[in-house]
Amino acid sequence: MIANFLCWHTFYNITRNIKSKIEMAKCSVHGEHPKVTFTQQGFTISYCCEKFRKNTIAK
């Protein structure tokens, strides 16, 4: 039971770290940040515009 908690806690910390790093980016045109949403299938990232999406992915 403790091992399951530690495994879940580690996974949670990793996903929060990834989410924080992605959401630090800021669109130079609109001043918005991407939104990261986690689902059971993985995650999605929403951007305010296509230019911002392409620039962020290129990094």
mmCIF file of the N, C-alpha and C atoms, coordinates in Angstrom:
data_MODEL
# 
_entry.id   MODEL 
# 
loop_
_atom_site.group_PDB 
_atom_site.id 
_atom_site.type_symbol 
_atom_site.label_atom_id 
_atom_site.label_alt_id 
_atom_site.label_comp_id 
_atom_site.label_asym_id 
_atom_site.label_entity_id 
_atom_site.label_seq_id 
_atom_site.pdbx_PDB_ins_code 
_atom_site.Cartn_x 
_atom_site.Cartn_y 
_atom_site.Cartn_z 
_atom_site.occupancy 
_atom_site.B_iso_or_equiv 
_atom_site.pdbx_formal_charge 
_atom_site.auth_seq_id 
_atom_site.auth_comp_id 
_atom_site.auth_asym_id 
_atom_site.auth_atom_id 
_atom_site.pdbx_PDB_model_num 
ATOM 1   N N  . MET A 1 1  ? 0.817  -1.188 0.000   1.00 0.00 ? 1  MET A N  1 
ATOM 2   C CA . MET A 1 1  ? 0.000  0.000  0.000   1.00 0.00 ? 1  MET A CA 1 
ATOM 3   C C  . MET A 1 1  ? 0.870  1.265  0.000   1.00 0.00 ? 1  MET A C  1 
ATOM 4   N N  . ILE A 1 2  ? 1.911  1.281  0.798   1.00 0.00 ? 2  ILE A N  1 
ATOM 5   C CA . ILE A 1 2  ? 2.817  2.430  0.822   1.00 0.00 ? 2  ILE A CA 1 
ATOM 6   C C  . ILE A 1 2  ? 3.529  2.573  -0.521  1.00 0.00 ? 2  ILE A C  1 
ATOM 7   N N  . ALA A 1 3  ? 3.897  1.454  -1.129  1.00 0.00 ? 3  ALA A N  1 
ATOM 8   C CA . ALA A 1 3  ? 4.567  1.494  -2.436  1.00 0.00 ? 3  ALA A CA 1 
ATOM 9   C C  . ALA A 1 3  ? 3.653  2.104  -3.492  1.00 0.00 ? 3  ALA A C  1 
ATOM 10  N N  . ASN A 1 4  ? 2.364  1.765  -3.457  1.00 0.00 ? 4  ASN A N  1 
ATOM 11  C CA . ASN A 1 4  ? 1.414  2.347  -4.411  1.00 0.00 ? 4  ASN A CA 1 
ATOM 12  C C  . ASN A 1 4  ? 1.302  3.848  -4.230  1.00 0.00 ? 4  ASN A C  1 
ATOM 13  N N  . PHE A 1 5  ? 1.267  4.293  -2.979  1.00 0.00 ? 5  PHE A N  1 
ATOM 14  C CA . PHE A 1 5  ? 1.195  5.726  -2.703  1.00 0.00 ? 5  PHE A CA 1 
ATOM 15  C C  . PHE A 1 5  ? 2.433  6.433  -3.223  1.00 0.00 ? 5  PHE A C  1 
ATOM 16  N N  . LEU A 1 6  ? 3.612  5.871  -2.975  1.00 0.00 ? 6  LEU A N  1 
ATOM 17  C CA . LEU A 1 6  ? 4.855  6.493  -3.420  1.00 0.00 ? 6  LEU A CA 1 
ATOM 18  C C  . LEU A 1 6  ? 4.922  6.548  -4.941  1.00 0.00 ? 6  LEU A C  1 
ATOM 19  N N  . CYS A 1 7  ? 4.469  5.500  -5.605  1.00 0.00 ? 7  CYS A N  1 
ATOM 20  C CA . CYS A 1 7  ? 4.461  5.469  -7.066  1.00 0.00 ? 7  CYS A CA 1 
ATOM 21  C C  . CYS A 1 7  ? 3.515  6.546  -7.599  1.00 0.00 ? 7  CYS A C  1 
ATOM 22  N N  . TRP A 1 8  ? 2.318  6.642  -7.037  1.00 0.00 ? 8  TRP A N  1 
ATOM 23  C CA . TRP A 1 8  ? 1.355  7.650  -7.462  1.00 0.00 ? 8  TRP A CA 1 
ATOM 24  C C  . TRP A 1 8  ? 1.884  9.046  -7.179  1.00 0.00 ? 8  TRP A C  1 
ATOM 25  N N  . HIS A 1 9  ? 2.483  9.234  -6.010  1.00 0.00 ? 9  HIS A N  1 
ATOM 26  C CA . HIS A 1 9  ? 3.017  10.540 -5.619  1.00 0.00 ? 9  HIS A CA 1 
ATOM 27  C C  . HIS A 1 9  ? 4.130  10.967 -6.571  1.00 0.00 ? 9  HIS A C  1 
ATOM 28  N N  . THR A 1 10 ? 5.002  10.050 -6.948  1.00 0.00 ? 10 THR A N  1 
ATOM 29  C CA . THR A 1 10 ? 6.085  10.349 -7.887  1.00 0.00 ? 10 THR A CA 1 
ATOM 30  C C  . THR A 1 10 ? 5.512  10.729 -9.247  1.00 0.00 ? 10 THR A C  1 
ATOM 31  N N  . PHE A 1 11 ? 4.541  9.974  -9.735  1.00 0.00 ? 11 PHE A N  1 
ATOM 32  C CA . PHE A 1 11 ? 3.889  10.264 -11.013 1.00 0.00 ? 11 PHE A CA 1 
ATOM 33  C C  . PHE A 1 11 ? 3.242  11.649 -10.969 1.00 0.00 ? 11 PHE A C  1 
ATOM 34  N N  . TYR A 1 12 ? 2.551  11.948 -9.870  1.00 0.00 ? 12 TYR A N  1 
ATOM 35  C CA . TYR A 1 12 ? 1.888  13.239 -9.708  1.00 0.00 ? 12 TYR A CA 1 
ATOM 36  C C  . TYR A 1 12 ? 2.905  14.370 -9.773  1.00 0.00 ? 12 TYR A C  1 
ATOM 37  N N  . ASN A 1 13 ? 4.034  14.231 -9.083  1.00 0.00 ? 13 ASN A N  1 
ATOM 38  C CA . ASN A 1 13 ? 5.067  15.274 -9.084  1.00 0.00 ? 13 ASN A CA 1 
ATOM 39  C C  . ASN A 1 13 ? 5.651  15.478 -10.476 1.00 0.00 ? 13 ASN A C  1 
ATOM 40  N N  . ILE A 1 14 ? 5.868  14.407 -11.206 1.00 0.00 ? 14 ILE A N  1 
ATOM 41  C CA . ILE A 1 14 ? 6.428  14.507 -12.562 1.00 0.00 ? 14 ILE A CA 1 
ATOM 42  C C  . ILE A 1 14 ? 5.449  15.226 -13.484 1.00 0.00 ? 14 ILE A C  1 
ATOM 43  N N  . THR A 1 15 ? 4.169  14.855 -13.414 1.00 0.00 ? 15 THR A N  1 
ATOM 44  C CA . THR A 1 15 ? 3.178  15.488 -14.289 1.00 0.00 ? 15 THR A CA 1 
ATOM 45  C C  . THR A 1 15 ? 2.998  16.960 -13.938 1.00 0.00 ? 15 THR A C  1 
ATOM 46  N N  . ARG A 1 16 ? 3.031  17.310 -12.662 1.00 0.00 ? 16 ARG A N  1 
ATOM 47  C CA . ARG A 1 16 ? 2.926  18.721 -12.260 1.00 0.00 ? 16 ARG A CA 1 
ATOM 48  C C  . ARG A 1 16 ? 4.121  19.513 -12.775 1.00 0.00 ? 16 ARG A C  1 
ATOM 49  N N  . ASN A 1 17 ? 5.308  18.905 -12.738 1.00 0.00 ? 17 ASN A N  1 
ATOM 50  C CA . ASN A 1 17 ? 6.522  19.568 -13.218 1.00 0.00 ? 17 ASN A CA 1 
ATOM 51  C C  . ASN A 1 17 ? 6.431  19.830 -14.727 1.00 0.00 ? 17 ASN A C  1 
ATOM 52  N N  . ILE A 1 18 ? 5.995  18.840 -15.480 1.00 0.00 ? 18 ILE A N  1 
ATOM 53  C CA . ILE A 1 18 ? 5.836  18.983 -16.934 1.00 0.00 ? 18 ILE A CA 1 
ATOM 54  C C  . ILE A 1 18 ? 4.806  20.070 -17.234 1.00 0.00 ? 18 ILE A C  1 
ATOM 55  N N  . LYS A 1 19 ? 3.664  20.014 -16.545 1.00 0.00 ? 19 LYS A N  1 
ATOM 56  C CA . LYS A 1 19 ? 2.597  20.999 -16.742 1.00 0.00 ? 19 LYS A CA 1 
ATOM 57  C C  . LYS A 1 19 ? 3.119  22.410 -16.463 1.00 0.00 ? 19 LYS A C  1 
ATOM 58  N N  . SER A 1 20 ? 3.844  22.584 -15.381 1.00 0.00 ? 20 SER A N  1 
ATOM 59  C CA . SER A 1 20 ? 4.375  23.900 -15.018 1.00 0.00 ? 20 SER A CA 1 
ATOM 60  C C  . SER A 1 20 ? 5.332  24.434 -16.073 1.00 0.00 ? 20 SER A C  1 
ATOM 61  N N  . LYS A 1 21 ? 6.208  23.572 -16.579 1.00 0.00 ? 21 LYS A N  1 
ATOM 62  C CA . LYS A 1 21 ? 7.182  24.010 -17.583 1.00 0.00 ? 21 LYS A CA 1 
ATOM 63  C C  . LYS A 1 21 ? 6.497  24.414 -18.885 1.00 0.00 ? 21 LYS A C  1 
ATOM 64  N N  . ILE A 1 22 ? 5.511  23.644 -19.318 1.00 0.00 ? 22 ILE A N  1 
ATOM 65  C CA . ILE A 1 22 ? 4.802  23.974 -20.556 1.00 0.00 ? 22 ILE A CA 1 
ATOM 66  C C  . ILE A 1 22 ? 4.023  25.271 -20.389 1.00 0.00 ? 22 ILE A C  1 
ATOM 67  N N  . GLU A 1 23 ? 3.357  25.432 -19.248 1.00 0.00 ? 23 GLU A N  1 
ATOM 68  C CA . GLU A 1 23 ? 2.509  26.600 -19.039 1.00 0.00 ? 23 GLU A CA 1 
ATOM 69  C C  . GLU A 1 23 ? 3.301  27.873 -18.755 1.00 0.00 ? 23 GLU A C  1 
ATOM 70  N N  . MET A 1 24 ? 4.610  27.796 -18.635 1.00 0.00 ? 24 MET A N  1 
ATOM 71  C CA . MET A 1 24 ? 5.435  28.992 -18.454 1.00 0.00 ? 24 MET A CA 1 
ATOM 72  C C  . MET A 1 24 ? 5.572  29.779 -19.760 1.00 0.00 ? 24 MET A C  1 
ATOM 73  N N  . ALA A 1 25 ? 5.396  29.112 -20.890 1.00 0.00 ? 25 ALA A N  1 
ATOM 74  C CA . ALA A 1 25 ? 5.494  29.796 -22.187 1.00 0.00 ? 25 ALA A CA 1 
ATOM 75  C C  . ALA A 1 25 ? 4.385  30.839 -22.291 1.00 0.00 ? 25 ALA A C  1 
ATOM 76  N N  . LYS A 1 26 ? 4.657  31.911 -23.033 1.00 0.00 ? 26 LYS A N  1 
ATOM 77  C CA . LYS A 1 26 ? 3.669  32.981 -23.185 1.00 0.00 ? 26 LYS A CA 1 
ATOM 78  C C  . LYS A 1 26 ? 3.634  33.441 -24.634 1.00 0.00 ? 26 LYS A C  1 
ATOM 79  N N  . CYS A 1 27 ? 2.447  33.551 -25.188 1.00 0.00 ? 27 CYS A N  1 
ATOM 80  C CA . CYS A 1 27 ? 2.260  33.999 -26.568 1.00 0.00 ? 27 CYS A CA 1 
ATOM 81  C C  . CYS A 1 27 ? 2.660  35.469 -26.684 1.00 0.00 ? 27 CYS A C  1 
ATOM 82  N N  . SER A 1 28 ? 3.529  35.767 -27.629 1.00 0.00 ? 28 SER A N  1 
ATOM 83  C CA . SER A 1 28 ? 3.990  37.148 -27.807 1.00 0.00 ? 28 SER A CA 1 
ATOM 84  C C  . SER A 1 28 ? 2.913  38.035 -28.432 1.00 0.00 ? 28 SER A C  1 
ATOM 85  N N  . VAL A 1 29 ? 1.937  37.431 -29.088 1.00 0.00 ? 29 VAL A N  1 
ATOM 86  C CA . VAL A 1 29 ? 0.871  38.202 -29.728 1.00 0.00 ? 29 VAL A CA 1 
ATOM 87  C C  . VAL A 1 29 ? -0.294 38.465 -28.761 1.00 0.00 ? 29 VAL A C  1 
ATOM 88  N N  . HIS A 1 30 ? -0.750 37.418 -28.072 1.00 0.00 ? 30 HIS A N  1 
ATOM 89  C CA . HIS A 1 30 ? -1.950 37.519 -27.243 1.00 0.00 ? 30 HIS A CA 1 
ATOM 90  C C  . HIS A 1 30 ? -1.656 37.587 -25.738 1.00 0.00 ? 30 HIS A C  1 
ATOM 91  N N  . GLY A 1 31 ? -0.415 37.295 -25.338 1.00 0.00 ? 31 GLY A N  1 
ATOM 92  C CA . GLY A 1 31 ? -0.059 37.330 -23.923 1.00 0.00 ? 31 GLY A CA 1 
ATOM 93  C C  . GLY A 1 31 ? -0.659 36.204 -23.104 1.00 0.00 ? 31 GLY A C  1 
ATOM 94  N N  . GLU A 1 32 ? -1.072 35.117 -23.758 1.00 0.00 ? 32 GLU A N  1 
ATOM 95  C CA . GLU A 1 32 ? -1.691 33.995 -23.062 1.00 0.00 ? 32 GLU A CA 1 
ATOM 96  C C  . GLU A 1 32 ? -0.711 32.831 -22.910 1.00 0.00 ? 32 GLU A C  1 
ATOM 97  N N  . HIS A 1 33 ? -1.003 31.959 -21.956 1.00 0.00 ? 33 HIS A N  1 
ATOM 98  C CA . HIS A 1 33 ? -0.204 30.764 -21.710 1.00 0.00 ? 33 HIS A CA 1 
ATOM 99  C C  . HIS A 1 33 ? -0.961 29.547 -22.235 1.00 0.00 ? 33 HIS A C  1 
ATOM 100 N N  . PRO A 1 34 ? -0.248 28.490 -22.645 1.00 0.00 ? 34 PRO A N  1 
ATOM 101 C CA . PRO A 1 34 ? -0.959 27.280 -23.047 1.00 0.00 ? 34 PRO A CA 1 
ATOM 102 C C  . PRO A 1 34 ? -1.628 26.633 -21.836 1.00 0.00 ? 34 PRO A C  1 
ATOM 103 N N  . LYS A 1 35 ? -2.659 25.859 -22.078 1.00 0.00 ? 35 LYS A N  1 
ATOM 104 C CA . LYS A 1 35 ? -3.361 25.163 -21.005 1.00 0.00 ? 35 LYS A CA 1 
ATOM 105 C C  . LYS A 1 35 ? -3.158 23.668 -21.181 1.00 0.00 ? 35 LYS A C  1 
ATOM 106 N N  . VAL A 1 36 ? -2.602 23.019 -20.159 1.00 0.00 ? 36 VAL A N  1 
ATOM 107 C CA . VAL A 1 36 ? -2.353 21.580 -20.179 1.00 0.00 ? 36 VAL A CA 1 
ATOM 108 C C  . VAL A 1 36 ? -3.461 20.896 -19.392 1.00 0.00 ? 36 VAL A C  1 
ATOM 109 N N  . THR A 1 37 ? -4.077 19.898 -20.021 1.00 0.00 ? 37 THR A N  1 
ATOM 110 C CA . THR A 1 37 ? -5.138 19.128 -19.381 1.00 0.00 ? 37 THR A CA 1 
ATOM 111 C C  . THR A 1 37 ? -4.761 17.650 -19.427 1.00 0.00 ? 37 THR A C  1 
ATOM 112 N N  . PHE A 1 38 ? -4.747 16.998 -18.261 1.00 0.00 ? 38 PHE A N  1 
ATOM 113 C CA . PHE A 1 38 ? -4.437 15.572 -18.195 1.00 0.00 ? 38 PHE A CA 1 
ATOM 114 C C  . PHE A 1 38 ? -5.721 14.764 -18.227 1.00 0.00 ? 38 PHE A C  1 
ATOM 115 N N  . THR A 1 39 ? -5.691 13.676 -19.011 1.00 0.00 ? 39 THR A N  1 
ATOM 116 C CA . THR A 1 39 ? -6.821 12.765 -19.116 1.00 0.00 ? 39 THR A CA 1 
ATOM 117 C C  . THR A 1 39 ? -6.321 11.343 -18.856 1.00 0.00 ? 39 THR A C  1 
ATOM 118 N N  . GLN A 1 40 ? -7.210 10.388 -18.853 1.00 0.00 ? 40 GLN A N  1 
ATOM 119 C CA . GLN A 1 40 ? -6.796 8.998  -18.666 1.00 0.00 ? 40 GLN A CA 1 
ATOM 120 C C  . GLN A 1 40 ? -6.017 8.485  -19.877 1.00 0.00 ? 40 GLN A C  1 
ATOM 121 N N  . GLN A 1 41 ? -6.229 9.087  -21.040 1.00 0.00 ? 41 GLN A N  1 
ATOM 122 C CA . GLN A 1 41 ? -5.523 8.673  -22.247 1.00 0.00 ? 41 GLN A CA 1 
ATOM 123 C C  . GLN A 1 41 ? -4.180 9.376  -22.410 1.00 0.00 ? 41 GLN A C  1 
ATOM 124 N N  . GLY A 1 42 ? -3.914 10.398 -21.636 1.00 0.00 ? 42 GLY A N  1 
ATOM 125 C CA . GLY A 1 42 ? -2.671 11.158 -21.765 1.00 0.00 ? 42 GLY A CA 1 
ATOM 126 C C  . GLY A 1 42 ? -2.902 12.593 -21.377 1.00 0.00 ? 42 GLY A C  1 
ATOM 127 N N  . PHE A 1 43 ? -2.593 13.516 -22.286 1.00 0.00 ? 43 PHE A N  1 
ATOM 128 C CA . PHE A 1 43 ? -2.823 14.929 -22.005 1.00 0.00 ? 43 PHE A CA 1 
ATOM 129 C C  . PHE A 1 43 ? -3.043 15.695 -23.298 1.00 0.00 ? 43 PHE A C  1 
ATOM 130 N N  . THR A 1 44 ? -3.618 16.881 -23.167 1.00 0.00 ? 44 THR A N  1 
ATOM 131 C CA . THR A 1 44 ? -3.808 17.782 -24.302 1.00 0.00 ? 44 THR A CA 1 
ATOM 132 C C  . THR A 1 44 ? -3.228 19.143 -23.922 1.00 0.00 ? 44 THR A C  1 
ATOM 133 N N  . ILE A 1 45 ? -2.797 19.879 -24.931 1.00 0.00 ? 45 ILE A N  1 
ATOM 134 C CA . ILE A 1 45 ? -2.293 21.227 -24.727 1.00 0.00 ? 45 ILE A CA 1 
ATOM 135 C C  . ILE A 1 45 ? -3.081 22.145 -25.655 1.00 0.00 ? 45 ILE A C  1 
ATOM 136 N N  . SER A 1 46 ? -3.705 23.179 -25.082 1.00 0.00 ? 46 SER A N  1 
ATOM 137 C CA . SER A 1 46 ? -4.485 24.140 -25.855 1.00 0.00 ? 46 SER A CA 1 
ATOM 138 C C  . SER A 1 46 ? -3.706 25.442 -25.973 1.00 0.00 ? 46 SER A C  1 
ATOM 139 N N  . TYR A 1 47 ? -3.656 25.979 -27.176 1.00 0.00 ? 47 TYR A N  1 
ATOM 140 C CA . TYR A 1 47 ? -2.959 27.232 -27.460 1.00 0.00 ? 47 TYR A CA 1 
ATOM 141 C C  . TYR A 1 47 ? -3.954 28.260 -27.957 1.00 0.00 ? 47 TYR A C  1 
ATOM 142 N N  . CYS A 1 48 ? -3.621 29.546 -27.798 1.00 0.00 ? 48 CYS A N  1 
ATOM 143 C CA . CYS A 1 48 ? -4.514 30.608 -28.237 1.00 0.00 ? 48 CYS A CA 1 
ATOM 144 C C  . CYS A 1 48 ? -4.479 30.800 -29.752 1.00 0.00 ? 48 CYS A C  1 
ATOM 145 N N  . CYS A 1 49 ? -3.361 30.401 -30.396 1.00 0.00 ? 49 CYS A N  1 
ATOM 146 C CA . CYS A 1 49 ? -3.275 30.559 -31.850 1.00 0.00 ? 49 CYS A CA 1 
ATOM 147 C C  . CYS A 1 49 ? -2.274 29.548 -32.434 1.00 0.00 ? 49 CYS A C  1 
ATOM 148 N N  . GLU A 1 50 ? -2.369 29.335 -33.711 1.00 0.00 ? 50 GLU A N  1 
ATOM 149 C CA . GLU A 1 50 ? -1.518 28.364 -34.404 1.00 0.00 ? 50 GLU A CA 1 
ATOM 150 C C  . GLU A 1 50 ? -0.051 28.786 -34.397 1.00 0.00 ? 50 GLU A C  1 
ATOM 151 N N  . LYS A 1 51 ? 0.215  30.067 -34.524 1.00 0.00 ? 51 LYS A N  1 
ATOM 152 C CA . LYS A 1 51 ? 1.599  30.557 -34.521 1.00 0.00 ? 51 LYS A CA 1 
ATOM 153 C C  . LYS A 1 51 ? 2.277  30.227 -33.187 1.00 0.00 ? 51 LYS A C  1 
ATOM 154 N N  . PHE A 1 52 ? 1.573  30.461 -32.094 1.00 0.00 ? 52 PHE A N  1 
ATOM 155 C CA . PHE A 1 52 ? 2.107  30.148 -30.757 1.00 0.00 ? 52 PHE A CA 1 
ATOM 156 C C  . PHE A 1 52 ? 2.339  28.652 -30.605 1.00 0.00 ? 52 PHE A C  1 
ATOM 157 N N  . ARG A 1 53 ? 1.419  27.849 -31.094 1.00 0.00 ? 53 ARG A N  1 
ATOM 158 C CA . ARG A 1 53 ? 1.563  26.390 -31.020 1.00 0.00 ? 53 ARG A CA 1 
ATOM 159 C C  . ARG A 1 53 ? 2.813  25.947 -31.754 1.00 0.00 ? 53 ARG A C  1 
ATOM 160 N N  . LYS A 1 54 ? 3.000  26.440 -32.987 1.00 0.00 ? 54 LYS A N  1 
ATOM 161 C CA . LYS A 1 54 ? 4.165  26.054 -33.785 1.00 0.00 ? 54 LYS A CA 1 
ATOM 162 C C  . LYS A 1 54 ? 5.474  26.505 -33.136 1.00 0.00 ? 54 LYS A C  1 
ATOM 163 N N  . ASN A 1 55 ? 5.508  27.716 -32.609 1.00 0.00 ? 55 ASN A N  1 
ATOM 164 C CA . ASN A 1 55 ? 6.715  28.227 -31.958 1.00 0.00 ? 55 ASN A CA 1 
ATOM 165 C C  . ASN A 1 55 ? 7.066  27.439 -30.703 1.00 0.00 ? 55 ASN A C  1 
ATOM 166 N N  . THR A 1 56 ? 6.052  27.073 -29.933 1.00 0.00 ? 56 THR A N  1 
ATOM 167 C CA . THR A 1 56 ? 6.273  26.319 -28.698 1.00 0.00 ? 56 THR A CA 1 
ATOM 168 C C  . THR A 1 56 ? 6.760  24.909 -29.003 1.00 0.00 ? 56 THR A C  1 
ATOM 169 N N  . ILE A 1 57 ? 6.180  24.270 -29.991 1.00 0.00 ? 57 ILE A N  1 
ATOM 170 C CA . ILE A 1 57 ? 6.574  22.907 -30.360 1.00 0.00 ? 57 ILE A CA 1 
ATOM 171 C C  . ILE A 1 57 ? 8.008  22.907 -30.914 1.00 0.00 ? 57 ILE A C  1 
ATOM 172 N N  . ALA A 1 58 ? 8.383  23.965 -31.643 1.00 0.00 ? 58 ALA A N  1 
ATOM 173 C CA . ALA A 1 58 ? 9.724  24.049 -32.216 1.00 0.00 ? 58 ALA A CA 1 
ATOM 174 C C  . ALA A 1 58 ? 10.795 24.116 -31.136 1.00 0.00 ? 58 ALA A C  1 
ATOM 175 N N  . LYS A 1 59 ? 10.454 24.642 -29.961 1.00 0.00 ? 59 LYS A N  1 
ATOM 176 C CA . LYS A 1 59 ? 11.417 24.743 -28.857 1.00 0.00 ? 59 LYS A CA 1 
ATOM 177 C C  . LYS A 1 59 ? 11.610 23.401 -28.271 1.00 0.00 ? 59 LYS A C  1 
# 
